[in-house]
Amino acid sequence: MAKLTRRNMLKTGAVLTAGASGMGTGVRYVNAADRAGSRYNWGHTVDFGEQYYRNMKDIIEQIRLNEMDLIGDLTSRMAEAVKKGNNGWMQAQAGHMGYIEFKEEHKGNPGILRSGTVWNGSDYDQMKSGDVLMTNYVNEDVKAARDRGVYVIGVPVNYVDNEWAPRGFTSPNVNNWLLGDVSDVILQSYIPYHQGIVDCPEIPEMKLCPSAANSLNSLYWMFQAEVANKVKNKKAKHIDYSLQYIDTILERITKAYHQKNYMFDHAATVAKMIGNGGRYHVRSEHRGVESESNGVAMGPMMTNAFRKDKKKGDVHLFATIEPDDATIVKEAKEAKDMGMFVISIAPGNSLALRQTSDVFIDNLSPEGGGLFEIEGYDKKVSTAGGVMNNWLMWIFTAQFVDEMVRRGWIPWFWMGGYTVGGSEYNNAMRPFFFKQGF
């Protein structure tokens, strides 16, 4: 396949004006006419990036509409447990990004709730009567904890068979139990059992682009902030910081999506680069987005598949919660010097990263790690940047996949290994992916 050079990009209108920049930076703009339009659309009329934005926003709005009263009750129970010397355990992190985002040492974590970051949970032997456990998992350890007096909050997730998945779609749990068999109460996450939220007619066997991490991590930070406030402040409202958190995420993603035309135009450039032999790499500060983008159910097989063989003409996306994180700025400059096309998702006050990037997407989270000033704490509590970065990363990914399939370049995607037949599908398709390269 022909390589897409800077000269060819200029000839084909991929770059509107050489050296054009925003806010005095190196960020470039492209021509909207470069988008593929209706070619090879197979009947698909809604942009994939638009689908992801709308459907993910609906999931978060469903939590806000239907679960806030219960969240108020459950955070009060957790806070009372902590004040009495018991523990609140956060293990509703099944998937990819949660293992990173839930780590207790991260900024924004007030150190009140204990987080397990091991698949199927951990520390069950330390849980005692009066503790509260928030979990995705259905196993004998969870049931035993509940039987000895641990209050169990079950949170549905696509990775673990539950009442909202058709029987036989997800690999069954031990004893064929479902979430209600091991939980005292269920807090809905509104994560669809099929995980993906983008319909691609060219890939009918699955829905694309995962949703679980945005929902679970939003709930996690909502609980962190609400419980922290209730532990320290006797006059805390029943629902306060959890509502502020979810409203902040919804408000910010709505405003961030005003960058739609900018992102979607550049998605066309990325699609052409990958279709013409470029590889796709993702790197993030604290690894949350990086983990979520790579090897995830209903995500593209191409992400980081050729990371050891990075080269000129590749596409590299970076994400950071902290403004101008030194490691990310350094790696972005190295990628740029190598001749890669650099995309960054970061706080808008990341001036060095903005200068280095071909595409800069503002996550509207300038505070970095630490969102709320809560009385009784020296440091700010909860973090919005991780969820914002992940959401924007999937909007952008969905859209460059849209541009690829409209050109007849159909990428291979991972089917969830938790689904019946998923691993067999992945093993069968991998040789075709490596032959094609995306």
C-alpha positions in Angstrom: 0.0 0.0 0.0 1.1 3.6 -0.7 2.4 5.5 2.2 0.6 8.7 3.2 3.3 11.4 3.2 3.0 15.0 4.3 3.1 16.0 0.6 0.3 13.6 -0.2 -1.7 14.9 2.7 -1.4 18.4 1.4 -2.3 17.3 -2.2 -5.4 15.5 -1.0 -6.6 18.3 1.2 -5.9 16.5 4.5 -4.3 19.7 5.8 -6.1 22.9 5.2 -3.1 25.1 5.5 0.4 24.1 6.2 1.5 25.5 9.6 -2.0 26.6 10.5 -2.4 26.6 14.2 -4.7 27.4 17.1 -3.8 29.6 20.0 -0.2 29.9 18.7 0.4 26.2 18.9 1.4 23.5 16.4 -2.1 22.0 16.3 -3.2 21.6 12.6 -6.6 21.8 11.0 -8.0 19.7 8.1 -10.6 20.2 5.5 -14.1 18.7 6.3 -14.4 17.7 2.7 -11.7 15.1 3.3 -14.2 12.9 5.2 -15.4 9.9 3.3 -19.1 10.7 3.2 -21.4 7.9 2.2 -19.0 5.6 0.4 -19.3 1.9 1.5 -21.9 2.9 4.1 -23.9 -0.3 3.9 -26.9 1.7 5.2 -25.2 3.3 8.2 -26.3 6.9 8.6 -25.2 8.0 12.1 -21.4 8.6 12.6 -19.9 6.1 14.9 -18.4 8.9 17.1 -21.9 10.4 17.4 -23.3 7.0 18.3 -20.7 6.5 21.0 -21.3 10.0 22.5 -25.1 9.7 22.5 -25.3 6.1 23.8 -22.6 6.7 26.5 -24.3 9.8 27.6 -27.6 8.0 27.9 -26.0 5.4 30.2 -24.7 8.1 32.6 -28.0 10.0 32.4 -29.9 6.8 33.4 -27.7 6.5 36.5 -28.5 10.1 37.4 -32.2 9.8 36.7 -32.8 6.5 38.5 -30.1 5.7 41.0 -29.3 8.8 43.0 -31.7 8.0 46.0 -30.2 4.6 46.3 -26.6 6.0 46.0 -27.5 8.4 48.9 -28.6 5.4 51.0 -25.6 3.3 50.2 -23.0 6.0 50.7 -24.6 6.7 54.1 -24.3 3.0 55.0 -20.7 3.0 53.9 -19.9 6.2 55.9 -21.5 4.8 59.0 -19.6 1.5 58.7 -16.3 3.5 58.4 -17.1 5.7 61.4 -17.7 2.5 63.5 -14.4 1.1 62.5 -15.6 -1.2 59.7 -14.5 -1.1 56.1 -16.1 -0.1 52.8 -14.7 -2.2 50.0 -14.8 -1.1 46.4 -14.5 -4.0 44.0 -16.9 -2.9 41.2 -14.0 -2.6 38.7 -14.3 -5.6 36.3 -12.7 -4.9 33.0 -9.6 -2.9 32.1 -9.5 0.8 33.2 -10.9 0.1 36.7 -7.8 -1.8 37.8 -5.8 1.4 37.3 -8.4 4.0 38.3 -9.3 2.2 41.6 -5.8 2.2 43.0 -5.8 3.8 46.5 -2.7 5.8 45.9 -4.1 7.9 43.1 -4.8 11.6 43.4 -8.4 12.3 44.4 -8.6 9.2 46.5 -9.2 10.3 50.2 -8.0 6.9 51.5 -11.3 6.0 53.2 -12.6 3.1 51.1 -10.5 0.0 50.4 -10.2 -1.0 46.8 -9.5 -4.4 45.4 -8.0 -4.4 41.9 -7.8 -8.2 41.3 -10.1 -10.0 38.9 -12.9 -11.7 40.9 -12.1 -9.6 43.9 -9.7 -10.0 46.8 -9.4 -9.6 50.6 -12.5 -11.6 51.3 -10.8 -13.2 54.3 -10.5 -9.7 55.8 -14.2 -8.8 55.4 -16.2 -9.0 58.6 -19.8 -8.4 59.8 -20.7 -4.7 59.5 -18.5 -4.1 56.4 -19.9 -3.0 53.1 -18.8 -4.5 49.8 -19.5 -3.0 46.4 -18.7 -5.5 43.7 -19.4 -6.8 40.2 -18.5 -10.4 41.1 -20.6 -13.5 41.6 -18.6 -16.2 43.4 -18.5 -18.3 46.6 -16.3 -15.8 48.4 -18.8 -13.0 47.9 -21.7 -15.2 49.1 -19.7 -16.3 52.1 -19.0 -12.7 53.0 -22.6 -11.8 52.8 -23.6 -14.8 54.9 -21.3 -13.7 57.7 -22.8 -10.2 57.8 -21.1 -8.1 55.1 -23.6 -5.9 53.3 -23.1 -6.6 49.5 -23.9 -4.0 46.8 -24.0 -5.8 43.5 -23.3 -3.8 40.4 -24.1 -5.4 37.0 -21.3 -5.5 34.4 -21.1 -7.3 31.1 -18.0 -9.3 32.1 -20.0 -11.3 34.8 -23.2 -13.1 34.1 -26.2 -11.4 35.6 -30.0 -11.1 35.4 -29.8 -8.5 32.6 -27.9 -10.7 30.1 -29.7 -13.4 28.0 -28.9 -16.9 29.3 -26.1 -18.5 27.3 -24.6 -15.2 26.1 -22.1 -14.7 29.0 -20.0 -17.6 30.5 -21.9 -18.8 33.5 -20.9 -18.2 37.1 -20.1 -20.8 39.7 -23.3 -22.8 40.6 -25.0 -20.8 37.8 -25.6 -18.0 40.3 -26.6 -14.5 39.2 -25.9 -11.2 40.9 -29.0 -11.4 43.1 -27.9 -14.7 44.5 -24.9 -13.1 46.3 -26.1 -9.4 46.8 -28.2 -7.6 49.4 -29.1 -4.8 46.9 -28.4 -4.1 43.3 -27.2 -0.7 42.0 -27.8 -0.5 38.3 -24.8 0.6 36.1 -26.8 0.5 32.8 -23.9 -1.2 31.1 -25.4 -3.3 28.3 -24.6 -7.0 28.4 -23.1 -6.7 24.9 -20.7 -4.0 26.2 -20.3 -2.2 22.8 -22.6 0.7 22.0 -21.8 1.4 18.3 -23.6 -0.4 15.5 -21.4 -1.1 12.5 -23.2 -2.8 9.6 -19.9 -4.1 8.3 -19.2 -6.0 11.5 -22.6 -7.5 12.3 -21.4 -10.1 14.8 -20.9 -7.6 17.6 -21.4 -4.0 18.8 -18.3 -1.9 18.9 -16.5 0.3 21.4 -16.9 -0.5 25.1 -19.0 1.3 27.7 -18.3 -0.4 31.0 -15.3 1.7 32.2 -17.1 5.1 32.0 -20.0 3.8 34.0 -18.1 1.9 36.7 -15.4 4.6 37.2 -18.0 7.4 37.4 -19.8 5.4 40.2 -16.5 4.8 41.9 -15.6 8.5 42.1 -19.2 9.4 43.1 -19.0 7.1 46.1 -15.5 8.3 47.0 -16.7 11.9 47.2 -20.0 11.2 48.9 -18.6 8.9 51.5 -15.7 11.2 52.3 -18.1 14.1 53.0 -20.4 12.0 55.1 -17.5 10.6 57.2 -16.2 14.1 58.1 -19.3 16.3 58.2 -22.2 15.6 60.5 -24.5 17.9 58.5 -23.7 16.3 55.2 -26.7 16.1 52.8 -28.1 12.8 51.8 -27.1 13.4 48.2 -24.5 16.0 47.5 -21.1 15.3 46.0 -22.1 12.2 44.1 -24.7 14.4 42.3 -22.1 17.1 41.8 -19.7 14.6 40.3 -22.1 13.1 37.8 -23.4 16.5 36.8 -19.8 17.7 36.3 -19.1 14.7 34.0 -22.3 15.3 32.0 -21.7 19.0 31.7 -18.1 18.6 30.7 -18.7 15.9 28.1 -21.5 18.0 26.5 -19.1 21.0 26.2 -16.2 18.9 25.1 -18.3 17.5 22.3 -18.4 20.9 20.8 -15.0 19.9 19.5 -16.9 17.3 17.3 -16.1 18.8 13.9 -12.5 19.3 14.8 -12.2 15.7 16.0 -14.2 14.1 13.2 -12.2 16.0 10.5 -9.0 14.7 11.9 -10.4 11.2 12.3 -10.5 11.1 8.5 -6.7 11.8 8.4 -6.1 9.1 10.9 -8.2 6.6 9.0 -6.2 7.2 5.8 -2.9 6.9 7.6 -3.9 3.5 9.1 -5.4 2.3 5.9 -2.2 3.1 4.1 0.0 1.1 6.5 0.3 3.2 9.7 0.0 1.6 13.1 -2.1 2.8 16.0 -0.5 3.3 19.4 -2.0 4.6 22.7 -0.2 5.7 25.8 -1.6 7.4 28.9 -0.4 8.8 32.2 -1.3 6.4 35.0 -2.1 3.8 32.2 -5.9 3.9 32.7 -6.9 4.9 29.2 -4.0 2.9 27.7 -5.3 -0.2 29.4 -8.9 0.5 28.4 -7.9 1.0 24.7 -5.8 -2.1 24.4 -7.1 -5.7 24.1 -10.5 -4.7 25.5 -13.8 -6.5 24.6 -15.4 -4.8 21.5 -12.2 -2.7 21.0 -10.0 -2.7 17.9 -7.3 -5.3 17.7 -4.9 -2.8 16.1 -4.3 -0.7 19.3 -0.7 -1.2 20.5 -0.5 -4.5 18.6 2.7 -3.3 16.9 4.1 -1.1 19.7 7.5 -2.7 19.5 7.8 -1.7 15.9 6.8 2.0 16.0 7.8 3.9 12.9 7.4 7.1 10.8 3.8 7.4 9.5 2.2 5.8 12.6 -0.5 7.4 14.7 0.1 7.9 18.4 -2.6 9.0 20.8 -1.6 10.3 24.3 -3.9 11.0 27.3 -3.1 12.6 30.5 -5.1 13.6 33.6 -2.4 16.0 34.9 -1.6 19.1 32.8 1.6 18.6 30.9 2.6 15.4 32.6 6.3 15.3 32.1 6.5 11.7 30.9 3.7 12.1 28.4 5.2 15.3 27.0 8.5 13.6 26.6 7.0 10.6 24.8 4.8 12.8 22.6 7.9 14.8 21.5 9.7 11.5 20.7 6.8 10.3 18.7 6.6 13.6 16.8 10.4 13.5 16.1 10.0 10.0 14.8 7.5 11.3 12.2 4.3 10.0 13.9 0.9 11.8 13.8 0.4 12.8 17.4 -3.1 13.2 19.1 -3.4 14.3 22.7 -6.3 14.3 25.1 -5.5 16.4 28.1 -6.4 19.4 30.2 -6.6 22.6 28.1 -3.8 24.2 30.2 -1.3 21.6 28.9 0.6 24.1 26.8 3.7 22.0 26.1 1.6 19.0 25.0 -0.6 21.2 22.9 2.5 22.6 21.1 3.7 19.1 20.4 0.5 17.6 19.1 -1.0 17.5 15.6 -4.4 17.1 17.2 -5.2 18.4 20.7 -8.5 17.5 22.4 -9.4 19.4 25.5 -10.8 17.2 28.3 -12.1 20.3 30.1 -10.6 19.1 33.4 -7.8 21.6 34.2 -7.7 20.6 37.9 -6.0 17.3 37.1 -6.3 14.8 39.9 -8.6 16.2 42.6 -12.0 17.8 41.9 -13.7 18.8 45.1 -12.6 20.7 48.1 -14.4 18.9 51.0 -14.2 20.1 54.6 -11.9 17.9 56.6 -9.5 17.0 53.8 -6.1 18.6 52.9 -6.3 17.4 49.3 -9.1 17.6 46.8 -11.3 14.5 46.4 -12.3 12.6 43.3 -11.0 12.8 39.7 -12.9 13.6 36.5 -10.1 13.6 34.0 -9.8 9.8 33.7 -13.4 9.4 32.8 -13.3 12.4 30.4 -10.2 11.1 28.7 -11.6 7.7 28.2 -14.9 8.9 26.9 -13.2 11.3 24.4 -10.7 8.6 23.4 -13.6 6.2 22.4 -15.5 9.0 20.5 -12.3 9.6 18.5 -11.6 5.9 18.0 -15.2 5.2 16.9 -15.0 8.0 14.4 -11.8 7.0 12.7 -13.1 3.5 12.5 -16.2 5.0 10.8 -14.0 6.8 8.3 -12.1 3.5 7.7 -15.1 1.4 7.0 -16.6 4.1 4.7 -13.4 3.6 2.6 -13.7 -0.2 2.6 -11.0 -0.7 5.3 -12.8 -2.9 7.9 -10.8 -3.3 11.1 -10.8 -6.5 13.2 -12.3 -6.2 16.7 -12.0 -8.3 19.9 -15.1 -10.2 20.9 -15.4 -10.4 24.6 -13.6 -13.4 26.0 -16.3 -13.6 28.7 -18.9 -14.4 26.1 -19.7 -17.9 25.0 -17.5 -18.5 21.9 -15.7 -15.2 22.3 -12.2 -16.7 22.8 -12.7 -19.1 19.9 -13.7 -16.1 17.6 -10.6 -14.1 18.7 -8.2 -17.0 18.1 -9.7 -17.7 14.6 -9.6 -14.0 13.5 -6.2 -13.1 14.8 -4.3 -14.4 11.7 -6.6 -12.4 9.5 -5.9 -9.3 11.6 -2.1 -9.7 11.4 -2.3 -10.2 7.6 -4.3 -7.1 7.2 -2.6 -5.0 9.8 -5.7 -3.3 11.3 
